[in-house]
Amino acid sequence: MGGASGNTTDYGIATFATSGINIQGYAVEAEGLTATPGDMSIDQVKNSWNGRGFRFGTVGFGSQYRPTANVGNTAVAVGGVVSKGSNHGGWIATGEYQARIGGSTDKNALVNNNTSGASSASQNSNWWNTADPLNVQGDDHDNPGSQKSVDYSNFAAETFTNKDSLLNTFNSFSTDTTLTGMYRHTVTDADVSTYLGSVTRNRYDYQQSGQTTGYTATFNVTEKVITFTGDDSSSLQVFSLPASYLSGVGVSDGNTGVSWDFENIADGASVVVNITGSGSGLTFRNGWRFVWNGTDIGNGYSNTASDTVKKAYVSAAEHVMWNFASTGNVTVLGGKATNATVKGDKTVSLNGAWGYGGASFTASSTDDPAAAMIGSILVNGDFADHVTTNGRMYVNGTFTMVNSADDVVKNGSGEVVKYSEGDHTTASTSIINMDQERHNFPWATTYSVTCATLTWNKVDSVHGQTLHGSQWGIYSTDEAAQVGSDSTSDSTLIAKVTDGTFTSDADNKVMADTSDTAADGVLKVENLAPNATYYIRELTAPTGYSLNTTVYTVTVGAGGTTTTLAGDDGNGNIKDALLPGTVSWSKKAGTVDGADLTGSVWKLSKCADDSGIAADCKSWNDERSDISSTTAQFTIDDIKPNALYKLVETSAPAGYATAGPFYFTGHTNAPTYFTDEEGNNLAASDSYKYDSDSGVNYIADARILGTVTWNKVEADGVTGNLDTATLLSGSSWAFYASSDDAANQTNAMGTVTDCTGTCPASTAAAPYVDTNSIAGQFAVTNLAWGTYYVREAAAPAGYNLNDTVFTVTIDATHTSVKLTDGITDDAARAAALVDAAGNIGDKEKTYHLPNTGRWGGVSVIMTAGFLALLGGAALVLRLTRKSQD
């Protein structure tokens, strides 16, 4: 574990924590490579090695698995910074080892010593601000003479989050029925007992040959015992331990701790203990006893142990894995040794008074790290450790090594015991002066599988032909399949299967696509768990097809068998429909190159379905919403491939004529262009064009040309009142482009003469004709948008010319107007001899003679008829009352 695979070189990390590492109190040593992508803080208290602090790389006893040239002799790799508290920092044990630190480091937080007996410590700033500190360069032992880069930047994912991570692999041992050569058992009440009795533990160097050294302690314990009974044959023994059996042990249940008993474990067999819980956290106190096949090997580190016990101790350390899979944060407290009888061949000191050399005394420890955990530990959360550990240590969070100064050993009188270490003394939290250490024992196992195979086909939903290019996810739960994650770090994604792409590896992962058929769209997946249930979902559809989001549930057969997924038709076929397309069009004013035109309303009908079956367009109306955010542009989605549609503009913007109808056939991943009813592509023109780059059909709405109407009527010669019942025929009118031209009666664009009977045709090119056949009524049509200035060019016979210049504008909101609409004030209308109904008056002509006198105050006005009759004609007198000033 930690980089070893098969017979390859182990480039493994001894201690790893994803978030950071804290070293506090009486923790003293860590063997092998210690690494974290986070920060490291050191505040060590114990005065070992004359106060140099915490030692990295080597330990006084352990596996002696030290940093190697494989990893550049790296003892510490820290992604962040290393900081030091108010007490001691850390030091690298020998000059051959190095540290790699991503950030700056506090002075004396981590120093370099040539040997443990060096007279001074020195900083090595070359270790600081290292680029990519978790990418270690070292000797490639698999290829002598070559260098190899070992990158631990993905170690967290490989250990905890990837679908084939160590955590998920160990978890699967409890449930995966494909694994053979394995024994499983779940701990129950029947596996729990109590040990009441005496324990003796020796310091590792107790009575070492040729020296007077070490300590031994004997004390009584009350320990909860959890027994793991194997089958004495399987190469992999897997035990599930509910966290409830550990919670609070040695803290609140009256026991001094929990001890472990492994029975019937075959020689060389690996053991995984999956501790399962609610994730709310777990705290317990470790005990002193560790029984392996009937023998307590808890003292197996000591030189006093027999060779058999020593061998069993190493075997357990290398083969037991404690997997705190779902307990949350974990705290393992140190052991208790109350009123222990301690014999010290070395001298000890109580408050400066020397004594006890070679004699026994009574003392107690309350958080003793010498009650060690044996085996590697995997914690899916923070881990606060108070005991020496023997194995690999991987923590998905912050790892803390701590034994507080409040828990130092004291004698029966409450006095602190100080142990002799060479030329100085130090307090200890261990009854035998063995404070907390990390020992680097690797872990490995072997297992095999008997596999099942699954097949299915991807086909077109209409025609049934197989389709190439789909991608699939095989999931362990329905919930995960519903989400459809394609991340390889998702532990529920068992395999990602790509049609036509074979994937396999040497680690018994699922192999896909292993189909040997020449036909595309036939998928085959091997190495699936026999009799297991899987959830299959399409992740990527073949090009041009809609994604099928159905989750298919299948239970495969026994090992060596092939199961065909029922699919959509019971024959292993899973169908995809052609991907709906879109259609886009844009409205333009006047011509396809004109301004954007907003405000149109359209009706979309489907005339034939995607199988080509003709249908009444009116009966297949589809409700659609415009999904385009572009001004004056429409985009409609969910257009069925091969279906025929009809598009009609039902309401054009004000002032514009509607366009269409247009036809089009739905396409997938291809342009959707408009055709006529027979399917012929529409030719480009001023009113239509297709832009193949944008896929937009441009449609121009023609402007509605304007119409101006008015009536020519008689106006009272004196009052100006209009006689709307008397239409006057025979007038003509001139249209001008400017008010100056109208005032000067120059540059007329055209003259309109009153039409009676058959009127001339009006066109946009020649609009200046009267299209109303009633004498005295005018209608001028086909006028382009703009402002016109109109005045009477010739009055009806016998009438005075109305010299008013009329202004009229034709635009989007004024396409049918009266010539008099521009005059709105009553006084102005009266002066111009017009009304709001479009009637324009002309006064009858009159002739005035000079005033020669009065006949009773009556002015005499002689008309033209009177003058004509002077030679003998009758006299006609018209008398009008002269207006009084």
Number of C-alpha atoms within 10 A of each C-alpha: 20 22 14 14 14 11 7 10 13 17 22 21 26 29 25 30 27 23 19 24 27 19 25 24 24 31 32 27 25 27 28 29 27 23 29 31 26 19 23 27 21 25 23 29 27 25 20 21 16 16 16 23 27 30 26 28 30 26 21 12 13 21 21 15 17 22 27 19 17 22 24 21 22 26 29 28 29 26 24 22 20 26 20 20 15 9 17 22 27 26 25 25 25 19 11 17 23 23 28 24 29 23 18 15 22 15 15 20 23 31 24 22 23 16 14 17 11 12 9 12 17 13 16 16 14 11 20 19 17 20 12 17 25 23 17 18 17 19 19 19 16 13 9 8 9 10 17 17 14 19 14 24 15 12 21 22 18 18 24 24 19 21 21 23 18 21 25 18 16 21 22 15 23 21 11 14 15 22 19 15 13 23 20 17 16 15 17 13 8 8 13 15 12 14 15 12 10 11 17 16 23 26 24 24 19 21 18 14 9 6 11 14 19 24 25 22 23 19 19 18 22 19 25 25 20 22 18 24 20 23 16 15 16 22 21 26 29 26 22 20 22 18 21 14 17 19 17 18 22 24 14 11 11 12 20 26 27 25 24 23 19 20 17 16 22 17 13 15 22 24 29 23 25 26 21 18 18 13 16 10 17 21 20 21 29 30 31 30 26 25 20 21 18 11 15 19 24 28 25 22 22 19 17 17 17 14 11 11 20 19 15 21 24 20 20 28 24 27 23 26 25 22 24 28 22 21 22 20 21 22 16 18 26 33 27 29 26 19 18 24 19 25 21 25 20 20 20 24 19 17 10 10 8 11 15 17 15 17 13 17 18 18 23 27 23 21 27 33 34 30 30 24 27 26 27 27 22 23 26 22 24 21 29 19 22 31 29 25 26 28 30 26 27 31 28 24 22 23 27 22 25 25 31 16 15 10 19 23 27 22 18 14 8 11 14 20 24 22 23 21 18 10 7 13 19 19 24 32 31 28 35 25 26 22 24 29 27 29 32 32 27 25 22 16 18 12 15 12 17 16 22 22 24 21 19 20 24 26 22 18 16 12 10 13 15 18 21 20 15 23 20 19 26 27 26 18 16 18 12 19 26 15 11 21 17 17 13 15 16 15 20 23 24 20 23 24 24 21 23 23 13 14 16 14 8 7 10 13 15 21 19 23 22 20 20 10 11 8 14 18 25 24 26 24 24 21 20 29 23 23 17 16 17 23 22 26 26 25 20 18 22 22 15 17 21 16 19 15 17 15 22 18 19 18 16 22 20 18 17 13 15 19 18 19 22 17 19 13 10 10 12 18 23 24 24 24 19 23 20 18 21 21 21 22 22 21 28 22 19 20 19 22 15 15 13 16 20 16 10 16 12 15 16 20 20 25 22 19 17 17 11 11 10 13 13 11 16 13 10 16 15 13 8 13 10 11 13 14 9 10 11 16 20 19 17 16 15 12 23 21 22 19 19 24 24 24 18 16 17 13 15 19 18 16 20 22 16 20 20 14 15 17 24 23 24 23 21 19 15 12 21 22 24 28 17 15 14 7 12 11 14 15 13 11 12 16 20 21 21 24 12 12 7 9 16 21 22 23 25 26 26 18 20 23 21 23 19 23 20 20 26 29 24 25 23 15 16 9 10 17 16 22 16 18 8 14 17 22 20 15 22 20 20 23 24 23 16 16 16 12 15 24 15 9 16 13 14 17 13 15 20 20 21 26 23 16 9 10 14 14 12 16 12 12 9 12 22 24 24 26 23 20 16 18 17 23 22 27 23 19 24 19 25 19 17 11 16 22 22 26 22 24 17 18 22 20 13 11 19 18 19 17 16 16 18 19 20 19 22 21 19 15 13 18 22 20 19 19 28 23 18 14 18 11 11 12 10 12 16 16 11 20 23 28 21 16 14 20 24 28 31 28 23 17 13 13 9 10 9 9 9 8 10 9 8 6 9 12 18 20 18 18 17 13 14 16 12 12 12 10 8 7 11 11 14 14 12 12 11 11 10 10 6 4 3
